[in-house]
Amino acid sequence: MRVLAIHERSVPISRYQDPVLPSGGLTTSIVAIETDATRDGRTVVGYGFASIGRFAQGGLIRERFAPRLLAADPRDYTDGDGNLDPSRAWTVMMRGEKPGGHGERCVAVGTLDMALWDAAAKAGGLPLHRFLAESLGGRARPMPAVPVYAGGGYPYPQDDVARLGDEMRRLADLGYSRAKIKIGSAPLAQDVKRIDAAQRALPHGGALAVDAMNAYALDEALEAAAALSPLGLWWLEDVCDPLAFDELSAVAAAYPRPIAAGEALFSVAEAKLLDQHGGLRRDRDILLFDPAHCYGLPGYLRIVEALEASGWPRAAFWPHGGHLFTLHVAAALGLGGAEVNPLCFRPFGGLSDGAAPMGGRAAPPESAGIGFETRAELAALFRSLG
Amino acid sequence: MRVLAIHERSVPISRYQDPVLPSGGLTTSIVAIETDATRDGRTVVGYGFASIGRFAQGGLIRERFAPRLLAADPRDYTDGDGNLDPSRAWTVMMRGEKPGGHGERCVAVGTLDMALWDAAAKAGGLPLHRFLAESLGGRARPMPAVPVYAGGGYPYPQDDVARLGDEMRRLADLGYSRAKIKIGSAPLAQDVKRIDAAQRALPHGGALAVDAMNAYALDEALEAAAALSPLGLWWLEDVCDPLAFDELSAVAAAYPRPIAAGEALFSVAEAKLLDQHGGLRRDRDILLFDPAHCYGLPGYLRIVEALEASGWPRAAFWPHGGHLFTLHVAAALGLGGAEVNPLCFRPFGGLSDGAAPMGGRAAPPESAGIGFETRAELAALFRSLG
């Protein structure tokens, strides 16, 4: 099996369902990896995309990582039977990369890695979660359906609290009893109002997490921790700079309920530092590392296994991302759960068209590969890559 | 003063003077920032380049950072008199960037930042080190000439020890009594032979540092520390993964002579972690942060000032890079010294054509800007950007 061509394009994305609202000029990269394999009479093409919430990586993909794959001997990225082996392809992409500097390139590699897994699972005729369970062997812990929550709740420039309540009711109607909203950009008193409105809008028995998007300085983080402690939040996320582990540790000492961290850490080296110096508690805290941002699944597996070796349960991992790829990964590895973005980052976030969580869980699609084709708008976007 | 156009191109670079030797496919980006200012009848154009030792950043420059500068209102990147203010331009470039993920983009921003300082100093009719001393005011500590050492000593695929000795003698002939060579890719016994050959080739009273290029696992690092302790090395650099601070700390506890670190850390957040957890000793150890890799001079200043506030002397800073920009920065800030790459990373490394260190020190050029024009081959390369 051979990689014949890699197509790539940058596309805008938005935090909001309403395309009129400005969203910081966010972009992402879409890629299609064309192979010489066929399955059921069709050429196997793998699809992937880059960051949800940061920026496209077209330059690094075109100039550094795709050329390494295209120039490689196919024996370097296939297994003994000639099938595409994404773990070996990952080693090809990382040739000559230096230690340190875990930003941007980790997303570029993760983008291509996602498409490589899609292609490999399609060629094998399996949905990705089953393909992973087979190919990872004892490293997998397959489960049929994944606990999920809905991500969203970005501040609205107008009628913020009312629109946030509407959004949460919409998510509840879609079957989500657990959700996460953003805080940290408004004054704390306003964020407490937002939290109250969101909690009221979710169904009885639901849970609300909040994400401060790394906005707080230490004093603000401690003030927020004190104000939010009594509110019964599911978790408090990204309270300070992602590498300010002493600050995170101080917040953890002051905030008894769960804290979530790791969305903006991209390597096993940073994950170990978080574990060693972040003051997190293995009995309750949440790890958000995003497989697509952490050099793809091979990089993510290193993080999961390094932290597992130091005593973290897999149930602590709830990967950021909110799309079908993370759902497959969570199902195959037996993680705590996964984010789903039903309304934002369209057309990338969310489950298959028409699918909804049942009893707080969602199953990944059973079509071959990741199943991006089960989302009509996303499938059309990928097909436009040619 | 207004930025009119930004030109950019990727070019190959080599660790070796001999262009035949393979050098890992390294590349760098060159940029020219064209302004509407004139000085002495000529348009002011600022020049910069990216990584020395990693890869080009053309995609991030073209797709993310140059467009922000070009789209900005000039009042956002000029001072009250309408002169280009690189610190304000830096804020424009960093608009919307998220915390965390300090790789690649830090070099892309640093590349443009270098060219912005070149343009600003040229427009002011001053060599950069004097322009910085004026514009930074009390944050500067100007000194007329900078202690320097020659970087080089990469392993040769054939006749390694003999060619290394020749290279060190060549550096000594060029006026360098201090040099640094690479270790870590050969077995330790071979590296000890290389060190011995290099030390013998340097003049009496010289000093040799060694750079392990982050190659060692902990047990290898401790073994190397034990073997190298008696050799009287100036410093031992980059002994393990740049973020493995517990490993670095173990090496520091076992190695009494100076240790150097920080070349592969790119942000003030990582610098603080190195300081807090790396076990380094403020009375002897060396900090290698590279201004062009750490989001440019504004990012580098944050690192210098954060570590100074925690007790580090400026004399501990010996920035990586080996070119004229770092020489100006070291002269303006009163740092310990600077690397110079007289033979490698041509045409970027080294002093002005014909210049040589005197008594272990080198002065930055006195032409306006960084003075890349004092290097004929480099000036021609920049001019080719059009």
HADDOCK unambig.tbl for C-alpha pairs under 7 A between the chains (distance, minus, plus):
assign (segid A and resid 24 and name CA) (segid B and resid 96 and name CA) 6.35 0.50 0.50
assign (segid A and resid 58 and name CA) (segid B and resid 59 and name CA) 6.75 0.50 0.50
assign (segid A and resid 59 and name CA) (segid B and resid 58 and name CA) 6.75 0.50 0.50
assign (segid A and resid 59 and name CA) (segid B and resid 59 and name CA) 3.59 0.50 0.50
assign (segid A and resid 59 and name CA) (segid B and resid 60 and name CA) 6.22 0.50 0.50
assign (segid A and resid 60 and name CA) (segid B and resid 59 and name CA) 6.23 0.50 0.50
assign (segid A and resid 96 and name CA) (segid B and resid 24 and name CA) 6.37 0.50 0.50
assign (segid A and resid 99 and name CA) (segid B and resid 214 and name CA) 6.88 0.50 0.50
assign (segid A and resid 99 and name CA) (segid B and resid 241 and name CA) 6.26 0.50 0.50
assign (segid A and resid 99 and name CA) (segid B and resid 242 and name CA) 6.78 0.50 0.50
assign (segid A and resid 100 and name CA) (segid B and resid 242 and name CA) 5.80 0.50 0.50
assign (segid A and resid 100 and name CA) (segid B and resid 243 and name CA) 6.87 0.50 0.50
assign (segid A and resid 100 and name CA) (segid B and resid 264 and name CA) 5.43 0.50 0.50
assign (segid A and resid 100 and name CA) (segid B and resid 265 and name CA) 6.63 0.50 0.50
assign (segid A and resid 101 and name CA) (segid B and resid 102 and name CA) 5.65 0.50 0.50
assign (segid A and resid 101 and name CA) (segid B and resid 103 and name CA) 3.84 0.50 0.50
assign (segid A and resid 101 and name CA) (segid B and resid 104 and name CA) 6.84 0.50 0.50
assign (segid A and resid 101 and name CA) (segid B and resid 264 and name CA) 6.55 0.50 0.50
assign (segid A and resid 101 and name CA) (segid B and resid 265 and name CA) 6.70 0.50 0.50
assign (segid A and resid 101 and name CA) (segid B and resid 266 and name CA) 6.83 0.50 0.50
assign (segid A and resid 102 and name CA) (segid B and resid 101 and name CA) 5.67 0.50 0.50
assign (segid A and resid 102 and name CA) (segid B and resid 102 and name CA) 5.89 0.50 0.50
assign (segid A and resid 102 and name CA) (segid B and resid 103 and name CA) 4.99 0.50 0.50
assign (segid A and resid 103 and name CA) (segid B and resid 101 and name CA) 3.84 0.50 0.50
assign (segid A and resid 103 and name CA) (segid B and resid 102 and name CA) 4.99 0.50 0.50
assign (segid A and resid 103 and name CA) (segid B and resid 103 and name CA) 4.09 0.50 0.50
assign (segid A and resid 103 and name CA) (segid B and resid 104 and name CA) 6.26 0.50 0.50
assign (segid A and resid 104 and name CA) (segid B and resid 101 and name CA) 6.82 0.50 0.50
assign (segid A and resid 104 and name CA) (segid B and resid 103 and name CA) 6.27 0.50 0.50
assign (segid A and resid 104 and name CA) (segid B and resid 104 and name CA) 6.06 0.50 0.50
assign (segid A and resid 104 and name CA) (segid B and resid 105 and name CA) 6.89 0.50 0.50
assign (segid A and resid 105 and name CA) (segid B and resid 104 and name CA) 6.88 0.50 0.50
assign (segid A and resid 214 and name CA) (segid B and resid 99 and name CA) 6.86 0.50 0.50
assign (segid A and resid 241 and name CA) (segid B and resid 99 and name CA) 6.25 0.50 0.50
assign (segid A and resid 242 and name CA) (segid B and resid 99 and name CA) 6.77 0.50 0.50
assign (segid A and resid 242 and name CA) (segid B and resid 100 and name CA) 5.80 0.50 0.50
assign (segid A and resid 243 and name CA) (segid B and resid 100 and name CA) 6.87 0.50 0.50
assign (segid A and resid 243 and name CA) (segid B and resid 269 and name CA) 5.89 0.50 0.50
assign (segid A and resid 244 and name CA) (segid B and resid 269 and name CA) 6.60 0.50 0.50
assign (segid A and resid 264 and name CA) (segid B and resid 100 and name CA) 5.42 0.50 0.50
assign (segid A and resid 264 and name CA) (segid B and resid 101 and name CA) 6.56 0.50 0.50
assign (segid A and resid 265 and name CA) (segid B and resid 100 and name CA) 6.62 0.50 0.50
assign (segid A and resid 265 and name CA) (segid B and resid 101 and name CA) 6.70 0.50 0.50
assign (segid A and resid 266 and name CA) (segid B and resid 101 and name CA) 6.83 0.50 0.50
assign (segid A and resid 269 and name CA) (segid B and resid 243 and name CA) 5.90 0.50 0.50
assign (segid A and resid 269 and name CA) (segid B and resid 244 and name CA) 6.62 0.50 0.50
